[in-house]
Amino acid sequence: MNHEIERLNESKLQWENDIKMYKEFLKSKSKTFEGKYGAQEYILYLLLKIE
């Protein structure tokens, strides 16, 4: 059970790091419509996984 909790905590940390990375991407000037939409969709997906 502890191993599973540890694994979930590691996953949550990775998801939070991914969210930060994709938010930084959205702040950049060079992005296509598909890239912007994909980043927004992925951020929402990760936020739902964290909750």
Buried (B, 14 or more C-beta within 10 A) or exposed (E): EEEEEEEEEEEEEEBEEBBEEBEEBEEEEEBEEEBEEBBEEBBEEBEEEEE
